[in-house]
Amino acid sequence: MVGAVFSILPPAEKRRWMNGLPDLGREWVSRNEAKGLPAGAVLRGLMDGLRAAGVVPDKQWDRTLDQ
């Protein structure tokens, strides 16, 4: 077999996986802002742009930045 295999998870299983992820958005922002990069603004802009386009993100990566 060549290539990737994609599986569609049932909604409850997908939520379980999503809830088990570490806060990757906050980690990425912290790591890059320590380098002087505007990572928080970039992540907020990305997420706002997705929402404006009608995308409903599975994980609200930007919502934990101010906590």
C-alpha positions, 0 to 999 in steps of 0.5 A: 500500500502506498500513501496515507490512509484517512479515517473519519472519526465519529464526533465523540471520538474526534472531540476526545482526540481534540480535548487530549491535545496540548495547547499547541497554539499557546506553545507556538505563540510563546516560543515565537514571541520569545524570538521577538515575532508577533506570533499572537497577532498572527494566530489571532489573524489566522483564526479570525480569517477562518471564522470570517470565511465561514470555517468553524475551527474544531479547536479555538487555538486563539481563545486561550492566549489571554488566559 
